[in-house]
Amino acid sequence: MPVIPADLTVQGGRLTATELGQRLLSGQTLVADSAEQRLQVVGVLESYGAVLDAYSTNLIFQAERQFLNPFPLLKYLDGDPSPARIWRNLRHDRINYEYAEYCMKTMLWHGTGGLDGYLDSTDFAAGCAGIIAAKLRRDPLLALLHPLFPGFLPEQIRAAATTHALGQFWRVMSDLFLALAVEEREGRIGTMAAVVDYIRQGLVQAAAAPITYAVELGGQRHWVLPPEAGLSFLMDVAVPYVEAVFLRGTPFFGTVSFNAQAQQIAPDQARFAYGALYADPLPTMGAGIPPSLLMHDMARHLPETLHSWYDQHGRGEGDIHVNICRSFQKAMFCVTEAAIQGTMPHGLACSEASQQAANQAYASAWAERLAVARTDCLTESHWVRPNPALA
């Protein structure tokens, strides 16, 4: 019989908003520091980085090469329609790009931040008009459909813009997570605070990177997200991504029955709490559940050290996807914390009362939202029994 850690009961409870706020302001990490916690967080981020590399490449391919294609049958092939690639896709020996599209649609639907503000602007509408005019001259099918459904193509361009922006965001995050794993392996990162700080530095370094997007139609370049829009990485894409995917999310069909008439789904999108920080790890790992697609992808790219750790805990391969989901949730709290630190109004070492008050208000607002999330995963409460078959 394995010995349960003595502090499991104490650590297993959810943290209050006050406790979370204190951690954010004191520089204490949300995820408790231990060798096993770091192994899970850094290892799962390494596998996530490998998956995000594929997601980013495919999203940018779709936005640039499948632009306004009404029948994008080969959109998951990244421009490689070889028989071998098609056969692998038919056998489902591929990355689940559907999860990337789920994240894009969630961002598009919730519509927060500077990117969405530009997509609602008159400048974007004018750009869409020019793009549509150029497209209709070369596509008789769309020329026939556009007068009947005048809102369809502008909405498709909005989706393409969000797709490309998310691809750019994930390009940065993929490189950041893979570099983090190298730093940790070479001994330059030895605490959870160092993990969070490394991610924060990466976000801050890329904060002002411009988000732009153009397409070519008939040999002419058309801007969808022009440089003049002034969109940048952190505030216009990264923060809206955290809001839409980590916090709000969407209910997963087929897992729980919701009665909208009984107000079981909030009528206000801002009150949604179905994101990655709130979700319960589902042992079914059904194909129709978006996170399960990501867990399957990450299982294919796990570093050997983390894979061995999972083999020694729980039921080995029997529940590896659930264990990945638990570790991933810890990692996403680290990323969220890094984003909060990177967007804090003032440095944590500030001494002026007004600056401290601004930081306090900012941390408290985040803490209130995080207090109802899966904060039990922040400590060793997600302790997994050693595999009895190996005892």
C-alpha positions in Angstrom: 0.0 0.0 0.0 1.6 3.3 -1.1 2.1 5.9 1.6 0.1 9.1 1.0 2.0 12.3 1.7 1.2 13.6 5.1 0.3 17.1 3.8 -2.0 15.8 1.1 -5.2 16.8 2.9 -3.9 20.3 3.6 -2.7 20.8 0.0 -5.7 19.2 -1.6 -8.1 22.0 -0.8 -8.8 24.9 -3.2 -7.0 28.2 -2.6 -9.1 31.2 -1.7 -9.0 34.4 -3.7 -7.1 36.1 -0.9 -4.4 33.4 -0.9 -4.1 33.5 -4.7 -3.8 37.3 -4.6 -1.1 37.1 -2.0 0.9 34.6 -4.1 0.6 36.8 -7.2 1.8 39.9 -5.3 4.6 38.2 -3.3 6.1 36.5 -6.3 5.4 33.1 -4.9 4.4 30.7 -7.6 0.9 29.4 -7.9 2.1 25.9 -8.6 4.0 24.5 -5.6 7.7 23.8 -6.2 9.0 20.2 -6.1 11.1 18.0 -8.4 8.0 16.1 -9.6 6.0 19.2 -10.2 8.8 20.7 -12.3 9.2 17.4 -14.2 5.5 17.4 -15.1 5.3 21.1 -16.0 8.5 21.3 -18.1 8.0 17.9 -19.6 4.5 18.6 -20.7 5.4 22.0 -22.0 8.1 20.4 -24.1 5.6 18.0 -25.7 3.2 20.9 -26.1 5.8 23.0 -27.8 6.4 20.2 -30.3 2.6 20.0 -31.0 2.3 23.8 -31.2 5.0 23.8 -33.9 2.7 21.6 -36.1 -0.4 23.6 -35.1 1.2 26.9 -36.0 2.4 25.7 -39.3 -1.0 24.3 -40.3 -3.0 27.4 -39.1 -0.7 29.7 -41.1 -0.9 27.4 -44.1 -4.7 27.4 -43.9 -4.9 31.2 -43.6 -2.5 31.8 -46.5 -3.0 28.9 -48.9 -6.6 27.9 -48.2 -8.0 31.5 -48.1 -11.7 31.7 -48.9 -11.6 28.1 -50.2 -15.2 26.9 -49.8 -14.1 23.2 -50.0 -10.7 23.0 -48.1 -10.6 19.2 -48.3 -6.8 19.1 -48.1 -6.3 21.7 -45.4 -4.7 19.3 -43.0 -2.0 18.2 -45.4 0.1 21.4 -45.2 0.5 21.5 -49.0 1.7 17.9 -49.2 -1.1 15.9 -51.0 1.2 12.9 -51.6 -0.5 9.4 -51.5 1.6 8.5 -48.4 0.5 11.6 -46.6 -3.2 11.1 -47.5 -3.0 7.5 -46.4 -1.6 8.5 -43.1 -4.3 11.0 -42.6 -7.0 8.4 -43.5 -5.5 6.1 -40.9 -5.5 9.0 -38.5 -1.7 8.8 -38.1 -1.5 12.5 -37.8 -1.7 15.6 -35.5 -5.2 16.5 -34.5 -5.5 19.9 -36.1 -9.1 20.0 -35.1 -8.0 21.1 -31.7 -6.2 24.1 -33.1 -9.4 25.1 -35.0 -11.4 24.7 -31.8 -9.1 27.2 -30.1 -9.4 29.6 -33.1 -13.2 29.4 -33.1 -13.3 29.9 -29.3 -11.2 33.1 -29.7 -13.3 34.3 -32.6 -16.6 33.6 -30.8 -15.6 35.2 -27.5 -14.1 38.2 -29.3 -12.0 40.0 -26.7 -9.0 42.3 -27.0 -7.5 44.5 -29.6 -7.6 41.9 -32.4 -11.4 41.7 -32.1 -11.6 45.5 -31.9 -9.9 45.8 -35.2 -12.0 43.1 -36.8 -15.1 45.3 -35.9 -13.5 48.4 -37.4 -14.5 50.3 -40.5 -10.9 49.9 -41.8 -11.2 46.1 -41.6 -14.6 46.3 -43.4 -13.0 48.4 -46.1 -10.2 45.9 -46.5 -12.6 43.0 -46.7 -14.5 44.8 -49.5 -11.4 45.1 -51.6 -10.4 41.5 -51.0 -13.8 40.2 -51.8 -13.9 42.2 -55.0 -10.6 40.7 -56.1 -11.7 37.2 -55.1 -15.0 37.4 -57.0 -13.3 38.3 -60.2 -11.6 34.9 -60.2 -14.2 32.7 -58.5 -17.6 32.3 -60.2 -19.0 30.2 -57.5 -18.4 32.8 -54.8 -19.5 35.5 -57.2 -22.8 33.7 -57.4 -23.2 33.1 -53.7 -21.9 36.5 -52.3 -25.0 38.6 -53.3 -27.3 35.9 -51.7 -25.2 35.8 -48.5 -23.4 39.1 -48.2 -22.2 38.4 -44.6 -20.6 35.0 -45.4 -17.3 36.1 -46.9 -16.5 38.9 -44.4 -17.0 36.4 -41.6 -14.7 33.9 -43.3 -12.1 36.6 -43.6 -12.5 37.3 -39.8 -11.9 33.6 -39.2 -8.9 33.6 -41.4 -7.4 36.6 -39.6 -7.9 34.9 -36.3 -6.4 31.7 -37.6 -3.3 33.5 -38.8 -2.9 35.5 -35.6 -3.3 32.4 -33.5 -0.7 30.7 -35.7 1.7 33.6 -35.1 1.1 33.4 -31.3 1.7 29.7 -31.2 4.9 30.0 -33.2 6.4 32.2 -30.4 5.0 29.9 -27.7 6.4 26.7 -29.4 9.9 28.1 -29.6 9.6 29.4 -26.0 8.5 26.0 -24.5 11.1 24.0 -26.4 13.8 26.5 -25.3 12.6 26.2 -21.7 13.1 22.4 -21.8 16.6 22.8 -23.0 17.4 25.3 -20.3 16.0 23.0 -17.6 17.9 20.0 -18.9 21.2 21.9 -18.9 20.6 22.9 -15.3 19.9 26.6 -15.7 16.3 26.3 -14.4 15.9 24.5 -11.1 12.8 26.0 -9.4 9.2 26.6 -10.4 9.8 30.3 -9.9 12.5 30.1 -12.6 10.1 28.3 -14.9 7.4 31.0 -14.5 10.0 33.8 -14.9 11.5 32.3 -18.0 8.0 32.2 -19.6 7.3 35.7 -18.4 10.5 37.0 -20.0 9.6 35.3 -23.2 6.2 36.9 -23.3 7.6 40.3 -22.4 10.3 40.0 -25.1 7.7 39.2 -27.7 5.1 41.7 -26.3 5.5 44.4 -29.0 6.1 42.0 -31.9 3.7 43.1 -34.7 0.8 40.9 -35.8 0.2 41.3 -39.5 -1.4 39.2 -42.2 -1.6 39.5 -46.0 -2.9 37.3 -48.8 -2.1 37.1 -52.5 -4.9 37.1 -55.0 -4.1 37.2 -58.7 -0.5 38.2 -58.1 -1.6 41.2 -55.9 -0.9 41.4 -52.2 -3.9 42.4 -50.0 -3.6 43.2 -46.3 -6.0 41.6 -43.9 -4.2 42.7 -40.7 -2.0 45.6 -42.0 0.9 47.1 -40.0 -1.1 50.3 -39.7 -3.6 48.4 -37.4 -0.9 48.4 -34.7 -1.7 45.0 -33.5 0.9 43.4 -31.2 1.7 40.0 -29.8 0.9 40.3 -26.0 -2.1 42.5 -25.5 -3.9 41.9 -28.8 -3.4 38.1 -29.2 -1.8 36.5 -26.1 -4.1 38.0 -23.5 -7.3 37.4 -25.5 -6.1 33.8 -26.0 -5.8 33.3 -22.3 -9.2 34.9 -21.8 -10.9 32.8 -24.4 -9.2 29.4 -24.1 -7.8 29.3 -20.5 -10.8 31.0 -18.8 -14.0 31.1 -20.8 -13.9 28.2 -23.2 -17.0 26.4 -24.3 -19.0 23.5 -22.9 -17.9 20.2 -24.4 -20.8 18.4 -26.2 -21.5 14.9 -25.1 -19.9 15.2 -21.6 -22.6 17.0 -19.5 -26.2 17.8 -20.3 -26.9 21.5 -19.9 -30.4 23.0 -19.7 -30.1 26.6 -21.0 -33.7 27.4 -20.0 -32.7 26.6 -16.4 -29.8 29.0 -16.7 -27.3 26.2 -16.4 -25.3 28.0 -19.2 -24.7 31.7 -18.5 -26.4 34.0 -21.0 -23.4 36.3 -20.7 -20.2 35.0 -22.4 -18.0 36.9 -20.0 -19.3 34.6 -17.2 -18.3 31.4 -19.0 -15.9 29.2 -17.0 -15.3 26.2 -19.2 -11.7 26.9 -20.1 -8.5 24.9 -19.5 -8.1 26.2 -15.9 -11.6 25.1 -14.9 -12.0 21.8 -16.8 -12.1 18.4 -15.0 -9.7 15.8 -16.5 -12.1 13.4 -18.3 -11.1 9.7 -18.1 -13.2 9.0 -21.2 -10.8 10.9 -23.4 -13.5 10.7 -26.1 -12.6 11.8 -29.6 -15.4 14.5 -29.6 -13.9 16.3 -26.6 -11.4 19.0 -27.8 -8.8 18.6 -25.0 -8.6 14.8 -25.6 -7.4 15.6 -29.1 -4.6 17.7 -27.6 -3.7 15.0 -25.1 -3.5 12.4 -27.8 -1.1 14.7 -29.8 1.0 15.4 -26.7 1.3 11.6 -25.9 3.1 11.2 -29.2 5.7 13.8 -28.3 6.4 13.2 -24.6 10.0 13.4 -23.4 11.2 10.1 -22.2 11.7 11.2 -18.6 8.1 12.3 -18.3 6.8 9.2 -20.1 8.8 7.0 -17.7 7.3 8.9 -14.7 3.8 8.3 -16.0 4.6 4.6 -16.5 5.6 4.4 -12.8 2.4 6.1 -11.6 -1.3 5.5 -12.0 -2.0 2.8 -14.5 0.8 3.5 -16.9 -0.4 3.6 -20.5 -3.9 2.9 -19.2 -4.5 6.5 -18.0 -1.6 8.3 -19.5 -3.9 10.8 -21.3 -5.6 11.7 -18.0 -2.2 12.2 -16.3 -1.0 14.4 -19.2 -4.2 16.4 -18.8 -3.5 16.9 -15.1 0.1 18.0 -15.8 -1.0 20.2 -18.6 -3.4 22.0 -16.3 -0.5 22.7 -13.9 1.5 24.1 -16.8 -1.3 26.3 -18.0 -1.5 27.9 -14.5 2.2 28.6 -14.9 1.7 30.3 -18.3 -1.3 32.2 -16.9 0.8 33.4 -13.9 3.6 34.5 -16.3 1.0 36.4 -18.4 -0.3 38.1 -15.2 3.2 39.1 -14.1 4.0 40.3 -17.6 1.0 42.6 -17.7 1.1 43.8 -14.0 0.7 47.6 -14.0 3.9 48.0 -12.0 6.8 45.9 -10.9 6.3 43.8 -7.8 9.2 45.7 -6.2 7.5 49.1 -6.5 7.3 51.2 -3.4 4.8 54.0 -4.2 1.4 53.5 -2.5 -0.5 54.3 -5.7 1.5 51.7 -7.7 1.1 49.1 -5.0 -2.7 49.8 -5.0 -2.9 49.3 -8.7 -1.0 46.0 -8.5 -3.3 45.0 -5.6 -6.4 45.7 -7.6 -5.0 43.9 -10.7 -4.0 40.8 -8.7 -7.3 40.7 -6.8 -9.3 40.8 -10.1 -7.4 37.8 -11.4 -7.5 36.0 -8.1 -11.3 36.2 -8.0 -11.5 34.5 -11.3 -8.9 31.9 -10.5 -10.4 31.0 -7.1 -13.1 28.9 -8.7 -10.7 27.2 -11.1 -9.0 23.9 -10.5 -6.6 25.3 -7.9 -6.3 21.9 -6.3 -3.9 21.0 -9.1 -1.5 23.7 -7.9 0.0 21.5 -5.2 0.7 17.8 -4.8 -3.0 17.2 -4.6 -2.7 15.6 -8.0 -0.5 13.0 -6.4 -0.8 9.8 -8.4 -0.4 6.4 -6.7 2.6 4.4 -7.8 1.7 1.8 -10.4 0.8 -1.3 -8.3 1.9 -3.6 -11.0 5.5 -2.3 -10.4 5.4 -2.4 -6.6 
